[in-house]
Amino acid sequence: MQVDSVRFVLKTDLLFDYSNNNGNYLSQFTGNIATQFKSKDLKRIYMFIGSFNTERSKDQDFQKSYFLHLRLNQKLTSVLRFEAFIQDQYNALLSINKRKLVGAGLRVKFISTPNVKAYFGNAYMYEHEKTDDSET
């Protein structure tokens, strides 16, 4: 995350690749996004990370996946922050049909210098995962 006073940050990239070797083709499409928005008083930070990837040849998918993560970071005092997050994931190659997380916790600042800020924290999380074999 950005720690300066810039209120909005966006980083994104897209990749498309197509190869054809005597009728055998391979196509790949990948995208990533990471963005952060800070409130005017700089006490709340919203962060979103997302990615997807697909690789295909003829009628077969070699890779198909996505990942979404949304996070809120709220400054409570000069040394205490609250964080909450949700996440969704699918990855055919790893046999993850569905993986969902929700969590929250507190972070305590234990180093604060002009060049370094370090936090220690504990987050509690609920996870639901469904694979090709089982559901946990």
Number of C-alpha atoms within 10 A of each C-alpha: 11 13 10 7 10 11 15 14 13 11 10 12 10 12 10 11 10 12 12 10 7 6 8 9 12 17 16 18 15 17 15 17 15 16 17 20 19 21 12 10 8 15 13 18 21 19 20 18 17 18 18 19 17 18 18 16 15 10 6 9 15 14 15 18 18 17 16 17 18 17 19 18 20 20 16 13 11 8 13 16 19 18 20 18 19 18 18 18 19 21 19 17 12 12 12 18 17 16 18 16 15 17 15 17 15 19 20 16 15 11 12 11 7 6 5 7 11 11 14 11 13 11 13 10 13 10 13 12 16 15 16 11 8 8 12 8
